[in-house]
Amino acid sequence: MIYLDYAATTPMSEEALNAYTQTAKNFFGNTESLHNIGTKAHDLVEYARRELAGCFGGTSEGITFTSGGSEGNFLAITSLVRGYQHKGRHIISTHLEHSSVKHTLGYLQDQGFDVTYINVGSDGRISLSEVKKHLREDTILVTIHHGNSEIGTIQPLEEIGRFLKEQGILFHSDCVQTFGKIPLDVRKMNLDAITLSAHKIYGPKGVGALYISPEHSSRPFLSGVTHEKGMRPGTLNTPGIVSFVTAAQSMVAKMKEWQTHVEKLRSYFLSRIMDKDELFFYEGHNDYSLPHYIPIRIIGMEGQLAMLELNLRQIAVSTGSACQVGKQNPSPSLLAIGRTPDEARELIRMTLGWQTTKEDIEVVTQAFQDIAQSYLAKRS
């Protein structure tokens, strides 16, 4: 099967698999145990923490290892606002965030916090002027994703972060889709907190990290917790952590090579298919898009139906939010940039990876053309 859903998850790399098995065999101790076996595991995790911090310009003291992006988003946002609620209870975000961010903000609204959701432009990007327009004296946190998970639009975090730093407002970003794929530097971007996940970068599932700058106060959601400096409970997944950091270092080191690989394949696909504008519409941003994203619509065809047709041809892609066949929800990202609900239901998200080949793209191109032409013929 041709796999083109790397934004959903990636296969573990050989490096990450080897790191996992070797750690599981040789560093199986509980990091909280005081004997030598536990100390060996603890020291290895602390080494991994330092190495991960170096991948995004942070400090090891700010890293908490988590079960993944969803938990990381919840812990980062709730801990920061609880730590600064004496200054205000207003949060700014967007309608384009991952569901874990949306659900966390919904929970905080139930707890008495006020959330403002700002609009994006027709290009899918958040403007600094829009952020400024909605700032209030009681604003304590802005949370904006780095890269959109549906159409791959990259947000201008550095510009926004510089302004928020001047205003003394906390800035969090969900960087799950961007870490290891485009440069990420928390100091340069003035990010106070970020969220990462291992399985998007050829690491294991069920492992991630959040980073909160040590200069900021935070109040963990649970009290009396002894692990990870009180941020979260539970025995650390030492093999998963080491495997995660191994995958992260590899992706960061090979970032340019990976970008060149996927960009060539994306350009090849678009050169073969986009001259048929009566059949297809490309939703990616020309200048500010993640290099492995190909968000596309077969005009008039529901994305979920197209996905199922591609699946029958042994091609794996994804769509916008889907409930059941014939009842696909419109993509929030496409609605936000001005598409109609029917157009927003047409979204197909293809994402490329290390294993994707030119031969794969040739097969996929032909499949898209066949499906689109067949659907057009049926409508005529």
C-alpha positions in Angstrom: 0.0 0.0 0.0 1.2 3.5 -0.8 1.2 5.5 2.5 0.6 9.2 2.2 -0.7 10.1 5.7 2.6 11.1 7.5 0.9 14.0 9.3 -1.2 11.4 11.1 1.7 9.2 12.1 5.0 7.9 10.8 6.6 4.5 10.9 9.4 4.2 13.5 12.9 4.6 12.0 15.5 1.9 12.4 17.5 4.3 14.7 14.5 4.9 16.9 13.6 1.2 17.1 17.2 0.2 18.0 17.3 2.9 20.6 14.1 1.6 22.1 15.1 -2.0 22.3 18.6 -1.3 23.6 17.2 1.0 26.3 14.5 -1.5 27.3 17.1 -4.2 27.7 19.8 -2.3 29.5 18.1 0.6 31.3 14.9 -1.0 32.6 15.0 0.5 36.0 12.5 2.9 37.5 14.0 6.4 37.3 12.7 7.1 40.8 14.4 4.1 42.4 17.4 5.0 44.5 19.5 1.9 43.7 22.1 1.9 40.9 19.8 0.4 38.3 17.3 3.2 38.9 20.1 5.7 38.9 21.3 4.5 35.5 17.8 5.0 34.0 17.5 8.4 35.6 20.8 9.6 34.3 20.0 8.4 30.8 16.6 10.3 30.8 18.4 13.5 32.0 20.9 13.1 29.2 18.0 12.7 26.7 16.3 15.8 28.2 19.4 17.9 27.6 19.8 16.5 24.0 16.1 17.3 23.2 16.4 20.8 24.5 19.3 21.4 22.1 17.0 20.5 19.2 14.8 23.6 19.7 17.0 26.1 21.6 15.5 25.4 25.1 16.9 24.4 28.4 16.6 20.9 29.9 15.0 22.3 33.1 11.9 23.3 31.1 11.2 19.9 29.6 8.5 17.5 30.8 8.2 14.2 29.0 4.5 13.3 28.3 2.4 10.7 26.6 2.1 12.8 23.5 0.8 16.0 22.0 -2.7 16.0 23.4 -1.5 15.6 27.0 1.2 18.1 26.4 -1.2 20.7 25.2 -3.5 20.2 28.2 -0.6 20.4 30.7 1.1 23.3 29.1 -2.0 25.5 28.8 -3.6 24.7 32.1 -0.4 25.0 34.1 0.5 28.4 32.6 -2.9 30.0 33.1 -3.2 28.5 36.6 0.2 30.0 37.4 -0.8 33.5 36.1 -4.5 33.7 36.8 -3.8 36.3 39.5 -2.9 38.7 36.5 -6.0 37.9 34.5 -8.2 35.2 33.0 -8.3 36.0 29.3 -6.8 33.7 26.6 -6.4 34.3 22.9 -6.4 31.4 20.4 -7.8 30.4 16.9 -10.5 28.1 15.6 -7.8 26.2 13.7 -6.1 24.5 16.7 -5.9 20.8 17.4 -8.9 19.3 19.2 -6.8 18.8 22.3 -6.2 22.6 22.5 -9.9 23.3 21.7 -11.0 20.9 24.4 -8.6 22.3 27.0 -9.8 25.9 26.3 -13.4 24.7 26.6 -12.6 23.2 30.0 -11.0 26.5 31.1 -14.0 28.4 29.9 -16.1 26.2 32.2 -13.6 27.2 35.0 -14.3 30.9 34.5 -11.6 31.8 32.0 -12.5 33.9 28.9 -11.3 32.8 25.5 -11.2 34.9 22.4 -10.9 33.0 19.0 -9.3 35.2 16.4 -9.8 35.0 12.6 -7.3 34.1 10.0 -6.8 35.7 6.6 -7.8 34.2 3.3 -4.3 32.7 3.1 -4.8 30.8 6.3 -2.3 32.9 8.3 -2.9 34.7 11.6 -1.9 38.3 11.4 -0.2 40.3 14.2 -2.8 43.0 13.8 -5.6 40.5 14.5 -3.8 39.5 17.8 -3.3 43.1 18.8 -7.0 43.9 18.1 -8.1 41.4 20.7 -5.6 42.0 23.5 -7.0 43.1 26.8 -5.5 44.2 30.1 -6.3 40.8 31.5 -4.9 38.7 28.6 -2.4 36.3 30.1 -1.8 33.7 27.3 -1.9 33.4 23.5 -1.8 29.9 22.1 -1.4 29.5 18.3 -0.2 26.4 16.5 3.0 26.5 14.4 1.7 24.6 11.4 -1.9 23.9 10.5 -2.7 20.2 10.7 -5.2 20.2 7.8 -3.6 22.4 5.1 -0.1 22.9 6.4 0.0 26.7 6.6 2.9 27.9 8.7 2.1 30.7 11.1 4.3 33.8 11.7 5.3 32.9 15.3 8.5 35.0 15.4 6.7 38.2 14.6 3.8 37.5 17.0 6.2 36.3 19.7 8.3 39.4 19.6 5.3 41.6 20.2 3.9 39.4 23.0 7.3 39.4 24.7 7.2 43.2 24.8 3.7 43.1 26.3 4.6 40.5 28.9 2.0 38.0 27.6 2.7 34.3 27.6 3.0 32.5 24.2 2.3 28.8 23.7 2.5 26.9 20.4 1.4 23.4 19.4 4.5 22.4 17.4 3.6 18.8 16.9 3.3 19.1 13.1 6.4 21.2 12.6 9.1 20.0 15.0 11.9 18.3 13.0 10.5 19.5 9.7 11.1 23.3 9.8 13.4 25.3 12.1 12.1 25.8 15.6 13.9 28.0 18.1 12.0 29.0 21.2 14.4 31.9 22.0 14.3 33.4 18.5 10.5 33.0 18.4 10.0 34.2 22.0 7.9 31.1 22.8 7.3 30.5 26.4 5.9 27.0 25.9 5.7 24.4 23.1 4.3 20.9 22.7 6.0 18.1 20.8 5.2 14.5 19.8 7.4 11.6 18.9 5.3 9.6 16.5 5.2 12.5 13.9 9.0 12.3 13.5 9.6 8.5 13.1 9.6 7.9 16.9 7.3 5.8 19.0 3.7 6.4 19.8 2.7 7.4 23.3 5.6 9.7 24.0 6.0 13.4 23.7 7.2 16.5 25.5 6.1 19.9 26.6 8.5 22.7 27.2 7.8 25.6 29.6 10.5 28.2 30.0 11.9 27.9 33.6 11.6 31.6 34.0 7.9 31.3 34.2 5.7 30.2 37.0 3.4 27.3 36.3 0.9 25.5 38.5 0.5 21.9 37.6 -3.0 20.5 37.2 -2.6 17.9 39.9 -1.1 18.5 43.3 1.2 16.2 45.2 2.7 14.6 42.1 6.3 13.4 42.5 7.3 12.6 38.9 8.6 15.2 36.4 9.0 17.9 39.0 5.4 17.6 39.9 4.1 18.2 36.4 2.5 14.8 35.8 2.2 11.4 37.5 3.4 8.0 36.4 6.6 6.0 35.9 8.6 7.4 33.0 8.7 5.5 29.7 12.5 5.4 29.5 12.8 3.4 26.3 10.2 5.6 24.6 11.9 8.8 25.7 15.3 7.7 24.4 13.8 6.5 21.2 11.9 9.9 20.8 15.1 11.9 21.3 17.0 9.7 18.9 14.3 10.3 16.3 14.3 14.0 17.0 18.0 14.4 16.6 18.0 12.5 13.4 15.2 14.6 11.9 16.8 17.9 12.9 20.2 16.8 11.5 18.6 15.7 8.2 16.0 18.4 8.0 17.4 20.0 4.8 17.7 16.6 3.1 14.1 15.6 4.1 12.8 19.0 2.9 14.4 18.6 -0.5 13.1 15.0 -0.8 9.4 15.9 -0.1 9.4 19.2 -1.9 10.6 17.5 -5.1 7.8 15.0 -4.9 5.2 17.6 -4.1 6.3 19.7 -7.1 6.2 16.7 -9.3 2.7 15.8 -8.3 1.4 19.3 -8.7 3.1 19.7 -12.1 1.3 16.6 -13.3 -2.1 17.4 -12.0 -2.7 21.1 -11.6 -3.1 21.9 -15.3 -6.6 20.3 -14.9 -8.1 23.1 -13.0 -11.6 21.9 -13.9 -11.0 18.8 -11.8 -8.7 19.8 -8.9 -8.1 22.7 -6.5 -4.8 23.0 -4.5 -5.4 24.5 -1.0 -1.7 24.8 0.0 -0.1 28.2 0.6 2.5 28.9 -2.1 5.0 30.6 0.3 4.2 29.5 3.8 3.3 25.8 3.7 4.9 22.7 5.3 6.9 21.0 2.6 5.3 17.6 2.8 1.7 18.7 2.7 -0.5 18.4 -0.4 -4.0 19.6 0.6 -6.2 19.2 -2.5 -9.8 19.0 -3.5 -11.4 17.0 -6.3 -14.0 19.6 -7.3 -17.5 18.5 -6.4 -16.5 15.2 -4.7 -16.7 14.7 -1.0 -13.2 14.1 0.4 -14.3 11.1 2.4 -15.6 9.4 -0.8 -12.3 10.2 -2.6 -10.4 8.8 0.3 -12.3 5.5 0.1 -11.8 5.3 -3.6 -8.1 5.8 -3.1 -8.0 3.2 -0.4 -9.5 0.7 -2.8 -6.5 1.4 -5.0 -4.2 0.8 -2.0 -3.4 4.4 -1.4 -3.7 5.8 2.1 -4.6 9.5 2.6 -6.8 11.4 5.0 -9.5 14.1 4.9 -10.8 16.8 7.1 -12.9 15.8 10.2 -15.1 12.8 9.3 -18.0 11.2 11.2 -19.4 8.6 8.9 -19.7 7.9 5.2 -21.9 10.6 3.6 -21.7 12.8 6.6 -18.2 14.3 6.6 -17.9 17.5 8.6 -16.5 20.4 6.6 -12.8 21.2 7.3 -12.6 24.0 9.9 -9.4 25.3 8.2 -11.1 25.7 4.8 -14.2 27.3 6.4 -11.9 29.7 8.1 -10.3 30.8 4.9 -13.6 31.4 3.2 -14.6 28.1 1.5 -18.2 27.1 1.5 -19.3 24.1 3.6 -19.5 21.9 0.5 -16.1 23.0 -0.7 -14.7 22.4 2.8 -16.0 18.8 2.7 -13.9 18.1 -0.3 -10.6 18.3 1.4 -8.1 15.5 0.8 -4.9 15.7 2.9 -1.8 14.0 1.4 1.4 14.2 3.4 4.7 12.8 2.2 7.6 11.2 4.1 11.0 9.6 3.8 9.6 6.4 2.3 7.6 8.2 -0.4 9.0 7.6 -3.9 8.6 9.2 -7.4 7.0 5.9 -8.5 4.5 6.2 -5.7 3.6 9.7 -6.9 3.1 8.5 -10.5 0.7 5.9 -9.3 -1.2 8.4 -7.1 -1.3 11.0 -9.9 -3.0 8.5 -12.2 -5.4 7.4 -9.5 -6.4 11.0 -8.8 -7.0 11.6 -12.5 -9.0 8.4 -13.0 -11.2 9.1 -9.9 -11.8 12.7 -10.8 -12.7 12.0 -14.4 -15.0 9.1 -13.5 -16.8 11.3 -11.0 -17.1 14.1 -13.5 -18.6 11.7 -16.0 -21.2 10.5 -13.6 -22.2 14.0 -12.8 -22.5 15.0 -16.4 
